[in-house]
């Protein structure tokens, strides 16, 4: 099917994930449909409503992980989110960009990896090529352009280390929202 002016538009997988599935108020149905559309999602993990998805087949989410409302997940470069990760509302994980000095302004996409037990706070942004280490915390509003050490707490634009998180993490996010979402 051509994309010429006036041609009939068939929704893509990403459109269906972002605008249809993300609007379904029944968690179990929503997770089933995301999986059928190509997202690899571990047991007891949940994507709350209004999550935007780019390149669904490039996204892997571990078990016991929560992706809160209004997040943006970009799998174009590959996005791996580990086990027991909390991604707070309005977080942006953006793998794609452009080569600013390329005369053709060509697009590039680099992988993002969020390791187990990490916490990405509200309205933070993680850019392509970044790994957020195990147990690390990205503060609200931070923009992460470089790798984050395990258990580091980073904040600011660009994000810089401001502290260290306890290594004694005992919580389990599994099933936390599933019962009422």
Helices and strands as residue ranges (DSSP letters): H 13-15, I 16-20, G 21-23, H 27-36, E 40-41, E 46-47, E 52-54, G 56-58, E 59-61, E 66-67, E 72-74, E 79-81, E 86-87, E 92-94, E 96-98, E 107-109, E 112-114, E 119-120, E 125-127, E 131-132, E 137-138, E 143-144, E 152-155, E 160-164
